[in-house]
Amino acid sequence: MAIIQLDPNAPEFTRRYMNLADPRLGAQALSASDDFFAPVARMLDPEPAVFVPGKYDDHGKWMDGWESRRKRVAGNDHAVVRLARRGVILGVDIDTSHFTGNYPPAASLQACDCEGDPGASTEWVEILPSVNLQGNSHHYHAINATQPFTHVRLNIYPDGGVARLRLYGQPQRDWARVSRSELLDLVSVENGGYVVATNNQHFGLASNLLMPGRGVNMGDGWETRRRREPGNDWCVIALGQPGKIEKIEVDTCHFKGNYPDRCSIQAAFVTGGTETSLITQSMFWPVLLPEQPLKMDLQHYFEKEIAQLGPISHIRYNMHPDGGTSRLRLWGNLV
């Protein structure tokens, strides 16, 4: 079983917001000025980059990322990515893992908001001015743009390789057009839900709970270490929009010898404090879903068990005492 290696230097936005460049959600690498050594689509792989000693292909050393040829003319290389969802970009990670003598010395990011794919007349907005890069490193930068975008263009100066590009942000929906009678999964990343905090994610990230579809394997879920002390594991989640919950799904897909014995959910409509203070506040929130027994590798649905708390904006999902959950859905009506 793999242990999730969380970068201790990663800023909060990497654990909080959706990766808008995730191909599992629909992101796509549209083009690159040059990807002779390694195809640009590989740069969006949701898995961490790997290095395979001794692996070569027809173009040379196999590298896990996007890599262009050594440029012998003026100019620079670039790649265009269509985002999985139109959204506000809040942070970026330009990852050069395993690229040492072949990484770009610098990079910048531009973005555009267009209905189709960008063309020659598209106006690009610079959201990250040129920054210096180092080899085999993550480069985290907060983005201050407030407008939503549909595409980004990564510029590298002048050439080289980038292992991964992550674009963290909030998808944008026109909530005014959504019917108040329509049931929506209000914790889904596609609707803006995000993890505020969690006590442990040793084997799997808590943000996996909010992904669309069912988990593809046991690593595609939230799994904690084996608890050897009293208590239970938990995570606090912000809904994409406040709503009144009508139906809940807890999916233990792929978790067989390590699913939680029970689960429960607390909830509240939060009007003050900070996201850090929510960790303490959440211990005293009223119960939305009382403790329910769980079974292995199964979708559990709850409706009549849900307490009528009215509109909520945040939840605390509790696993008793520990284990793994693949997906969590909270269907409700907007308020």
N, C-alpha and C positions, 0 to 999 in steps of 0.2 A: 504494500500500500504506500503510495507516494505521500510525502509530507508537503503541504503547501508552503513554499518559501516566500514569505512576504518581505518585501524590501523595507527595512526599518526607516529608510530615508524617503520613502514615497509619501507625497503629500496626501491630505485627506481626500482630495477629489478623485484619486485613483480607486478608492474603496467605496466611494459614495455614489458616484454617478455612472450612468450607462456609457459604455464604449460605443460611440456613434460610428466607429470604423470596424465594427464586428461583422464579419461576413455571415455569421449565423443568424443575424438579424436583418440581413439584406444589403450590407455595405459591399461595394465592389470597386476594385482597382480598374479604372477605365483605360488608362494609357500611361505610357512612360516614354520619355525621349530616347531612352536606351536601357535595356535590361538584358544585355548579352550574357552576363555571368549567372544571374539569378532572376527569375521572373518577378515582376512587381507584385503580383497577387500574393506571393508568399509573405510579403511584408505585413499583411493583415491577418495572418494566422492567429487565432485566439490562444493557441498554446505558446508557452515560452520558447524562445529560440534555442536550438541545440547545436552542438558542434560534433561532427562525425569524423574522427581522424581517419585519414586514408581514403575518404570517399571522393571520387572525381567523376565528372561527366565529360561530354564531348567538348565543353567549353572551358574546362579547367576544374579547380577545386570547387566542390559542391558547398554552397553556403546557404544557410537558412535565413533568407531575407531577400531584399531587392539589392542587386549590385550591377552597376553599369561598367562599361569599359573605361580604361584610362583615356581621358580626353586629351587630344592632341591639337585641338583648335580652340578658339575663343568661345566663351559662353559657359553654360552650366546645365546640368541634367535636372529633370523634374518629373513628377508623377502626379496624376489626377485621380482622386478617389471620390466616388459617390457615397454619401453618408447613408447609413441604414434608415435614418429618420431625419427629416428636417428638424434642426434643433440649435440651441445656443451652446456653443463650445466654451467650456469653462476651464479646461486644462488639457495639456498634451504631454505625451511621453515619446520622445524620439530616441529609440533604443538601438544602440550599436553593438549589442552583445555579440561577442566572438569575432567582430570585425576589429582588427588591430592595426595592420599595416595598410588597410584598404578602406578605412572609413572616411567620410567627407570632413574636411576641416570646419565647415559651417553649414547651416541650413536656415531656411525661413519658411513661413506658412502663409498662404493666401487662401481666401475663401470667397464663395459667391452664393447667391440665392437665385436659382432659376428653375423654371418648371421642367424643362427638358435637360439634356446634358449640355455642358458649356461648349461654346464654339468660338470662332475667331472674334466675334463682337462682344463676348462676355466681359463684363467689368469685374475685376478681381479686387478684393479688399485685403490689405495686409493685416493679419491678426497676430503674427509673431515676427518681428523684425529679425534680421540675421543674428544668429547666436552661434557661439563657438561650440564645437563638438569634440569629444574625446573618444578614444577607442574603447570597446567593451564596456560601455557605460549606459545608464539610463539618464536622459536629460528631461527633467520635469520643468514645465513652465505653465504658470497660470495665464489664462487668456482673459482679457478685460472686455472683449466685445460683448455687446448685449443683444445684437440682432441675430435672428436665426439664419442658418446657412444650410445649403443642400449639398455642396461639394467643397473640397479643399484641394489645393495644389501644394505639394511639398517640393521645395527647391533645395537642391544640394549643390554646394560650391566646392570644386567644380564637378566632381564625380565621386564614385565610391559606393559603399554599401551601407544600408540601413536594415537592421534585423527586423524591427517591429515599429509600427506607427499606431499609437493609441490616441484617440480623440474623445475625451470625457466631457459629457454635457447632458443637457436636459432636452428630451424631445418636445417639440411644440405641437399642440393641438388647438384647434379653434373650439374651445369649450363652449362658446356661445351657440354653436351649431349642434351641440350634443343634447339630445332629448333628456329631460330629467326623469323620464320613465325607463330609459334604456339601462340595462344592467351592464356594468363595466367592471373589469378587474382593476380595482383602484390601486393595487400595490405593484402591478406589472411595470417593469422598466419602460415598456412602450407607452405607458400612460404617465410616466414621470415618477413612479415610486422609487425609493432608494433606502439603503440601509444607513441608519444614523450611527449605530454602535452595536457591538456584540462582545460577549465575554470570551469567546474562543472560536477559532476556525482552523484548527490544526490540520485537518485532512481535506477540507473543502470550504470555499468562500461562502459567506452568508448571502452575498449578492446573487449567487446562483439560484436562490429561492424565487427570485423575481423574473427570471428569464422565461421567454415563451416556450411552448412545447413541453414535452416530457423530457426528463434527463436522459442523456445518451448512454451514460454509465454511472458507476458509483462515485466517480470523481466530479460529476456534473451535478453537485448538490451541496448543501451545507452539512458538514460533518465535524463534530468536535472530538477531542481526545476522550479516552475512557476516564470518567470521573471517579476519583478515589477519595472524595470528601463529600460531606452533606451538601445539599442544594441542588440546583438544576442549571442547565445552560439556557441562554436567552439571546435574543437580538431585538433591537428597537428599529422599527421601519416607519418611514414617513410615507403617507399616501400621496399619490400624484395630485389628487384633488380631494377635499373633504367630501364625505358621503355617508349614507346610511347603509349598513351592511345587511344583506339579505341572504347570502349564501357563502360558504367557506369550503375550500378544498385543501386538504393536506395530503400530499403525494409522497409516499416512501419508495418510489420506483428505484429498483436495484439494491435497496437496503434490505438485507435479509437477516443476517446475524447481528446487525448493529443499528437497527431502527430504534427510535425512542419507545419506551414502554407506554408513555402517555404524552399528551400535549395540551396546552391551554393557551388562551390569548387574552391579554388585557388591552384596553383601549381608552383613548381620551381625545377630546377636542382641545388642542393646546393653543393657548392664546398669549402666553408669556414665557419668560425664561430664555435659555439658550439651548442649543442642541447638546451641549455637554451636560447641562443640568437635567436633561431629559432622562439620563441614565438613572439618576436618583428618583426623579419624579415617577418614572414608569413602575417602580416597585409598588406604588400605592394606587395605580390606576384601577378602575373597576373592571370586573371580569366580563369580557365579551363572549368568550367560549369557555365554559368550565372544563376541567380536566376530562379528556376523552381517551379511551384506550386505542392504541394503534396496532396495526398488523403489518407484516413485512410486505414490501413490493406491491403496494396497493394504493389506489386513489380513494381517500376517505372524504365523504361529503357530509356537510352539516347545515341544517336550516332551522329546524324546530329547536335545536339546542342553543341557538344564538340569543343572547340577552338583548333586550330593546334599550340600547343606550342612546339612541338618537344619532346625530351627526358626529363623526370622529375624524381626526386628521392624522393620528399616529396609533401604532399598535406595538405591543411587546409580545413576541411569539416565544413561548416557553417550551423547551423539550425536557421531559422528566424521565430519568435524570440527565441523560446525555444521548448521543447517537447521531443519526443522519436523517435529514429530510431533503427530498429532491426538489419539490416545488410547493409554493404556497400561493393560493388564490383567494382574494376577498372581493366577491362581486357585490356591487352596491349601486345606489342611485346618487347622482350628484345632488348637492344641496346648495 
